[in-house]
Amino acid sequence: MVSPAPLQATLAVDSRCEHGEGVIWDERRQALFWIDISGRRLWAHAPASGRSRDWALPDRPGCLGLIEDGRLLVVLAKSIGVVTPDLDADELAFTHLADVEADQPHTRSNDGRVDRDGHLVFGTMDEHEEKAARGSFYQFSLRHGLRRLPLPGVSIPNSICFSHDGRTMYWCDSVTPRILCCDYDAANAQAGNVREFARLDRADAEPDGSGIDAEGLLWNAQWRAWRVQRYCADGTVERTVEVPVKHPTCIAFGGPALDQLYIISSRLDHQDDELLRTPQAGGLFVCAPGVKGLPESRVAAA
């Protein structure tokens, strides 16, 4: 298969997040939400009106999930809670639900996404300089609480997303340039048969956030690579979106027809001269990818 010419993403919101991540589309509100991990903030943007705003969070966030009742589930570094964002409100109340690895001083929560059965699945990462595989994967729901998934230890978990039928979970450890997958049983919080799905063609690139489109193919934002790539079922690259900043971190399909690809990015690990050349780092970017996405799955009500 010959890949088409790369698509080009353009700036949608000049948010300049220190470490933008975890973008999702809420089709009910017709709005995007994402987080600034280092800045400890939740962001929102409504493309139709052009309105954007952000709110302070009590700790560094790792990921977000929509809930059936309209609230947002927010996984912070060491806790999980809920918020109800209102674009007209200046404050954002956080209600605590559960702790995460309170006995582990070197870990914090990171990437996650809601599975097809209404659980938010996320991983924890090692913040120690040695980047050991101290992290774990968890499933959280309002029905079952927090349950650990039986997957290998991980240093920097990313790329979490799910096949259309919900029986395959994709994920990675960003310290190696490959994306993995495994069999996944949502109801019983079980996972196994870990295998390689795709390998990046650049050793210096790191796989970051992923999502599955309406055709069942996986899109992956790639740290240090200035790009997002779409992978076929056999792990080959089908198309590329070039991003004008070096650290794209996560993707979401949005817009009324779910035909817009949104890409959030980070300002971390930049030299001063790099930020002068790419001042939009940390912003939200968009392109028309030529395919549609799926509505985000939602955490089931208790």
Secondary structure, 3 states (H helix, E strand, C coil): CCCCCCEECEEEECCCCCEEEEEEEECCCCEEEEEECCCCEEEEEECCCCEEEEEECCCCEEEEEEECCCCEEEEECCEEEEECCCCCCCCCCCEEEEECCCCCCCEEEEEEEECCCCCEEEEEEECCCCCCCCEEEEEEECCCEEEEEEEEEECCEEEEEECCCCCEEEEEECCCCEEEEEEEECCCCEEEEEEEEEECCCCCCEEEEEEEECCCCEEEEEECCCEEEEECCCCCEEEEEECCCCCEEEEEEECCCCCEEEEEEECCCCCHHHHHHCCCCCCEEEECCCCCECCCCEECCC
